[in-house]
Amino acid sequence: MTRTIIESASKTAIIGFDQPFTVIGERINPTGRKILNAELEAGDFSRVEADALAQVAAGATILDINSGAVFSGKMAEDPRYADNNFVEPTLMRQLIEVVQAVTDCPLCIDSSVPGALEAGLAAAKGRPLLNSVTGEEERLEMVLPLVKKYNVPVVAISNDDTGISEDPDVRFAVAKKIVERAADFGIPAHDIVVDPLVMPIGAMGTAGLQVFTLVRRLREELGVNTTCGASNISFGLPNRHGINNAFLPMAMGAGMTSAIMNPVTIPVGPKKLAEKRAEIEAKGIILPADMDDEAFCEAFGVGSTKAKPGKEMEAIRAANFLTNNDDGGAEWIRFNTASGGTGAAGGRRGGRRRRG
């Protein structure tokens, strides 16, 4: 059985055919997160600490650390900040040090900048996962020597100099090329985790079928573990959680062994709470004077003020149980009886309608 070992100073995560599905938490990533990006530019890492702890509590067994920030404010002071090759190595080291100070969860070092990858490898304790290498010749020659030097596993993304092909046979060929080139460096197949690239189902109706077929081939013909950006499948569609919840167990059934994803339901903020309270009161519903924000959210189905495991985590845990990767259903039972679980039982408290 293929097993990919990722370690922190004190914990081991195993991605494998005979293992529970591995969740790689994606939240520590400034791309598309304006507030986090601004905080990092100001040297504030408090949100990073909170995101790390929330993802581990929700069930992530590896944390992805992405340093792709854009420090536009600092560019005016120093033009070097316009270059990610200058920004990311220092930021990656800082992010890893901050995260390792609050959790011993194994890490995944994520950057397109070789200097940031090496800075992360130097700062990370244990045996992190490196994210990533592609089939482009220049990238292979830059990243594979790092993988060999530090003896770490690596995510291999199935695109090359020609871009991302819509043909699954081409994406398989790129993955095979990377595995073969890695072998030339003495890197075994069990240290390659292939991302076959999930296309949005809204743009390509065969995207789901393609990735299921690709995962089976990668497992059976190359003997490698697999991963993906799980939310890509639902991009641009309504009720993305519904699609993701169906996709993940189906991908697991096809042989996928991990995913880079958000394991946390984003807490409801003050603005949404205020809007929902105003809406409820406008309907003539009198709310109890002692109803706190969390009770209000529960009563009216608007999520939670706390970071909790997302619905996708419920689907993954159920699939682990159904594929005999949850011994006796212990994790499923724990998840559904713990107060933080999305499946936990709980009462509902509501208000009373004002009589006319």
C-alpha positions as CSV (number, residue, x, y, z in Angstrom):
1,M,0.0,0.0,0.0
2,T,1.3,3.5,-1.0
3,R,1.9,5.7,2.1
4,T,3.1,9.3,2.0
5,I,4.5,10.4,5.4
6,I,4.3,14.0,6.5
7,E,5.6,15.0,9.9
8,S,5.9,17.9,12.4
9,A,8.2,17.8,15.3
10,S,5.8,15.5,17.2
11,K,3.0,14.3,14.9
12,T,2.7,12.2,11.8
13,A,0.1,12.4,9.1
14,I,-0.2,9.6,6.6
15,I,-1.7,9.9,3.2
16,G,-2.5,6.4,2.0
17,F,-4.8,4.0,0.2
18,D,-5.6,2.3,3.5
19,Q,-5.8,5.5,5.6
20,P,-8.7,7.9,6.5
21,F,-9.0,10.7,3.9
22,T,-6.4,13.4,4.6
23,V,-7.7,17.0,4.9
24,I,-5.1,19.7,4.1
25,G,-6.4,23.0,5.5
26,E,-6.2,25.8,2.9
27,R,-7.1,28.9,5.0
28,I,-3.6,30.3,5.6
29,N,-3.5,31.9,2.2
30,P,-3.6,35.6,1.5
31,T,-4.7,35.2,-2.1
32,G,-8.2,36.6,-2.4
33,R,-8.3,37.5,1.3
34,K,-7.9,41.2,1.5
35,I,-8.1,41.6,5.2
36,L,-5.5,38.8,5.9
37,N,-3.2,40.3,3.2
38,A,-3.4,43.7,4.8
39,E,-2.8,42.3,8.3
40,L,0.3,40.4,7.1
41,E,1.6,43.5,5.5
42,A,1.3,45.2,8.8
43,G,3.0,42.4,10.6
44,D,-0.2,41.1,12.3
45,F,-0.3,37.3,12.4
46,S,-3.2,36.9,14.9
47,R,-5.6,35.8,12.1
48,V,-3.1,33.2,11.0
49,E,-2.9,31.8,14.5
50,A,-6.7,31.7,14.8
51,D,-7.1,30.0,11.3
52,A,-4.5,27.4,12.2
53,L,-6.2,26.4,15.5
54,A,-9.7,26.5,13.9
55,Q,-8.7,24.2,11.0
56,V,-7.0,21.7,13.3
57,A,-10.1,21.7,15.6
58,A,-12.3,21.1,12.6
59,G,-10.3,18.0,11.5
60,A,-7.4,19.2,9.3
61,T,-4.5,16.8,9.7
62,I,-2.1,19.0,7.6
63,L,-2.0,22.8,7.3
64,D,-1.2,24.4,3.9
65,I,0.9,27.6,4.3
66,N,0.8,29.9,1.3
67,S,2.9,33.0,1.2
68,G,1.5,34.6,-2.0
69,A,0.8,38.0,-0.5
70,V,0.9,41.4,-2.4
71,F,2.3,44.2,-0.2
72,S,1.1,47.1,-2.4
73,G,1.4,49.6,0.4
74,K,5.1,48.9,0.9
75,M,5.8,49.1,-2.8
76,A,5.8,52.9,-2.6
77,E,8.5,52.8,0.0
78,D,10.6,50.1,-1.5
79,P,10.2,48.8,-5.1
80,R,11.5,45.4,-4.1
81,Y,8.1,44.6,-2.6
82,A,6.7,44.4,-6.1
83,D,8.7,41.2,-6.5
84,N,7.3,38.1,-4.9
85,N,10.8,36.6,-5.0
86,F,11.7,39.3,-2.4
87,V,8.5,39.2,-0.4
88,E,7.7,35.5,-0.1
89,P,10.8,33.9,1.4
90,T,10.7,36.1,4.5
91,L,7.0,35.8,4.8
92,M,7.0,32.1,4.4
93,R,9.5,31.7,7.2
94,Q,7.4,34.0,9.5
95,L,4.2,32.2,8.7
96,I,5.7,28.8,9.5
97,E,7.2,30.0,12.7
98,V,3.9,31.5,13.8
99,V,1.9,28.4,13.0
100,Q,4.4,26.0,14.6
101,A,4.2,28.1,17.8
102,V,0.5,27.4,18.2
103,T,0.1,23.9,16.8
104,D,2.1,20.8,16.1
105,C,0.1,19.9,13.1
106,P,2.3,18.8,10.1
107,L,2.6,21.5,7.4
108,C,2.4,21.8,3.6
109,I,4.7,24.6,2.2
110,D,2.9,26.2,-0.7
111,S,4.5,28.7,-3.1
112,S,5.4,29.2,-6.7
113,V,8.6,31.0,-5.6
114,P,11.6,28.6,-5.2
115,G,13.2,30.8,-2.6
116,A,10.0,30.6,-0.5
117,L,9.9,26.9,-0.8
118,E,13.5,26.6,0.5
119,A,12.9,29.1,3.2
120,G,9.9,27.1,4.3
121,L,11.8,23.9,4.3
122,A,14.6,25.4,6.4
123,A,12.0,26.7,9.0
124,A,9.7,23.7,9.1
125,K,10.2,21.1,11.8
126,G,9.8,17.5,10.8
127,R,9.0,16.4,7.3
128,P,6.6,18.8,5.5
129,L,4.8,18.4,2.2
130,L,6.1,20.6,-0.6
131,N,3.5,22.3,-2.8
132,S,4.3,22.1,-5.7
133,V,6.0,20.9,-8.8
134,T,4.6,20.9,-12.3
135,G,5.6,19.2,-15.6
136,E,7.4,22.3,-16.9
137,E,11.0,21.6,-17.4
138,E,12.2,24.7,-15.6
139,R,10.0,23.9,-12.6
140,L,11.2,20.3,-12.5
141,E,14.8,21.4,-12.5
142,M,14.2,23.9,-9.7
143,V,11.9,21.9,-7.3
144,L,13.0,18.3,-7.6
145,P,16.5,19.0,-6.2
146,L,14.9,20.6,-3.2
147,V,12.7,17.6,-2.7
148,K,15.7,15.3,-2.8
149,K,17.9,17.6,-0.6
150,Y,15.4,17.8,2.2
151,N,13.9,14.3,1.7
152,V,10.3,15.5,1.6
153,P,7.2,14.5,-0.3
154,V,5.9,16.8,-3.0
155,V,2.5,17.7,-4.7
156,A,2.8,17.1,-8.5
157,I,0.3,19.2,-10.5
158,S,-0.7,17.8,-13.9
159,N,0.1,20.8,-16.1
160,D,3.2,21.6,-18.1
161,D,4.6,24.2,-20.6
162,T,1.4,23.9,-22.7
163,G,-0.9,24.8,-19.8
164,I,-3.8,22.8,-18.4
165,S,-5.2,20.4,-20.9
166,E,-8.9,19.5,-20.9
167,D,-7.9,16.0,-22.1
168,P,-7.6,13.7,-19.1
169,D,-5.1,11.5,-21.0
170,V,-2.8,14.4,-21.4
171,R,-3.0,15.3,-17.7
172,F,-2.2,11.6,-16.9
173,A,0.8,11.7,-19.2
174,V,2.1,14.9,-17.4
175,A,1.7,13.2,-14.0
176,K,3.6,10.1,-15.3
177,K,6.4,12.3,-16.6
178,I,6.8,14.0,-13.2
179,V,6.9,10.6,-11.4
180,E,9.5,9.4,-13.9
181,R,11.6,12.5,-13.6
182,A,11.4,12.3,-9.8
183,A,12.7,8.7,-10.0
184,D,15.7,10.1,-11.9
185,F,16.5,12.1,-8.7
186,G,16.0,9.1,-6.5
187,I,12.6,10.3,-5.3
188,P,10.2,7.3,-4.8
189,A,6.6,7.3,-6.2
190,H,5.2,7.1,-2.6
191,D,6.6,10.6,-2.0
192,I,4.6,12.0,-5.0
193,V,1.1,13.2,-4.4
194,V,-0.5,14.0,-7.7
195,D,-3.1,16.7,-8.2
196,P,-4.9,15.7,-11.5
197,L,-6.5,19.1,-11.6
198,V,-10.3,19.3,-11.0
199,M,-12.1,21.4,-13.6
200,P,-15.3,23.4,-12.7
201,I,-18.4,21.2,-13.4
202,G,-20.2,24.4,-14.3
203,A,-17.9,24.9,-17.3
204,M,-17.2,21.3,-18.2
205,G,-20.0,18.8,-17.7
206,T,-17.6,15.8,-17.7
207,A,-15.3,17.3,-15.1
208,G,-16.4,14.9,-12.3
209,L,-16.2,11.8,-14.5
210,Q,-12.8,12.9,-15.7
211,V,-11.3,13.3,-12.3
212,F,-12.7,10.0,-11.0
213,T,-11.2,8.2,-14.0
214,L,-7.9,10.0,-13.6
215,V,-7.7,9.1,-9.9
216,R,-8.3,5.4,-10.6
217,R,-5.5,5.4,-13.3
218,L,-3.1,7.3,-11.1
219,R,-3.7,4.8,-8.3
220,E,-3.6,1.6,-10.4
221,E,-1.0,2.5,-13.0
222,L,1.4,4.8,-11.1
223,G,0.7,3.7,-7.5
224,V,0.6,7.3,-6.3
225,N,-1.5,9.2,-3.8
226,T,-3.7,12.0,-5.0
227,T,-5.0,15.4,-3.9
228,C,-7.0,18.3,-5.4
229,G,-8.3,21.7,-4.7
230,A,-11.7,20.4,-3.6
231,S,-13.7,23.6,-4.1
232,N,-12.7,23.9,-7.8
233,I,-15.4,21.5,-8.8
234,S,-18.2,23.8,-7.7
235,F,-16.7,27.2,-8.8
236,G,-19.3,29.7,-10.0
237,L,-22.3,27.6,-8.9
238,P,-25.0,28.1,-6.3
239,N,-25.0,25.9,-3.2
240,R,-21.4,25.0,-3.6
241,H,-21.4,23.0,-0.4
242,G,-24.0,20.7,-1.8
243,I,-21.8,19.9,-4.8
244,N,-18.7,19.6,-2.7
245,N,-20.5,17.2,-0.3
246,A,-21.3,14.9,-3.2
247,F,-18.0,15.2,-5.0
248,L,-15.7,14.4,-2.1
249,P,-17.1,11.0,-1.2
250,M,-17.3,10.1,-4.9
251,A,-13.7,11.1,-5.3
252,M,-12.8,9.0,-2.3
253,G,-14.6,6.1,-3.7
254,A,-12.5,6.5,-6.9
255,G,-9.3,6.3,-4.8
256,M,-8.5,10.0,-4.0
257,T,-6.6,10.1,-0.7
258,S,-6.5,13.8,0.2
259,A,-7.8,17.2,-0.6
260,I,-6.7,20.8,-0.1
261,M,-9.8,22.4,1.3
262,N,-11.4,24.6,3.9
263,P,-12.6,22.4,6.8
264,V,-14.2,25.3,8.7
265,T,-17.6,26.9,8.4
266,I,-16.9,30.7,8.3
267,P,-18.4,32.4,11.4
268,V,-21.4,34.8,10.9
269,G,-20.2,38.3,11.3
270,P,-21.8,41.3,13.1
271,K,-23.2,42.8,9.9
272,K,-25.0,39.7,8.8
273,L,-26.4,39.2,12.4
274,A,-27.7,42.8,12.5
275,E,-29.4,42.4,9.1
276,K,-31.0,39.1,10.1
277,R,-32.2,40.5,13.4
278,A,-33.8,43.5,11.7
279,E,-35.4,41.2,9.2
280,I,-36.9,38.9,11.9
281,E,-38.1,41.9,14.0
282,A,-39.7,43.5,10.9
283,K,-41.9,40.3,10.6
284,G,-43.3,41.0,14.0
285,I,-41.3,38.3,15.9
286,I,-40.4,39.3,19.4
287,L,-37.0,37.8,20.4
288,P,-36.3,36.8,24.0
289,A,-34.4,39.5,25.8
290,D,-31.7,36.9,26.9
291,M,-31.2,35.4,23.4
292,D,-27.5,35.7,22.6
293,D,-26.0,35.7,19.1
294,E,-25.2,32.0,19.0
295,A,-28.7,31.0,20.1
296,F,-30.2,33.4,17.5
297,C,-28.1,31.9,14.7
298,E,-29.2,28.4,15.7
299,A,-32.9,29.3,15.9
300,F,-33.0,31.0,12.6
301,G,-30.6,28.9,10.6
302,V,-28.0,31.5,9.8
303,G,-24.9,29.5,10.7
304,S,-22.8,30.1,13.8
305,T,-20.8,32.9,15.4
306,K,-18.1,30.2,16.0
307,A,-15.7,28.5,13.6
308,K,-17.1,25.0,13.4
309,P,-16.4,22.0,11.1
310,G,-18.0,22.5,7.7
311,K,-20.5,20.2,6.1
312,E,-17.8,18.8,3.8
313,M,-16.1,17.4,7.0
314,E,-19.3,15.6,7.8
315,A,-19.4,14.0,4.3
316,I,-15.7,13.0,4.6
317,R,-16.2,11.4,8.0
318,A,-19.2,9.5,6.7
319,A,-17.3,8.3,3.7
320,N,-14.4,7.2,5.9
321,F,-16.8,5.1,7.9
322,L,-18.4,3.6,4.8
323,T,-15.0,2.6,3.3
324,N,-13.9,1.0,6.6
325,N,-11.3,3.7,7.3
326,D,-12.9,4.6,10.6
327,D,-12.4,1.7,13.1
328,G,-15.8,0.8,14.5
329,G,-17.1,4.2,13.5
330,A,-15.3,5.8,16.5
331,E,-14.5,9.0,14.7
332,W,-18.0,9.3,13.3
333,I,-19.6,8.8,16.7
334,R,-17.1,11.3,18.4
335,F,-17.8,13.9,15.7
336,N,-21.6,13.6,16.1
337,T,-21.6,13.7,19.9
338,A,-19.0,16.4,20.4
339,S,-20.5,19.9,20.9
340,G,-18.5,21.3,18.0
341,G,-19.6,18.7,15.5
342,T,-22.0,19.7,12.6
343,G,-24.0,16.6,13.3
344,A,-24.3,17.2,17.0
345,A,-27.8,17.1,18.4
346,G,-29.2,20.3,19.8
347,G,-32.3,22.1,20.7
348,R,-33.7,25.0,18.8
349,R,-34.8,28.2,20.5
350,G,-37.0,30.7,18.7
351,G,-39.1,33.7,19.4
352,R,-42.8,34.2,19.5
353,R,-44.8,36.0,16.9
354,R,-46.5,39.3,18.0
355,R,-50.2,38.9,17.9
356,G,-52.1,41.4,15.9
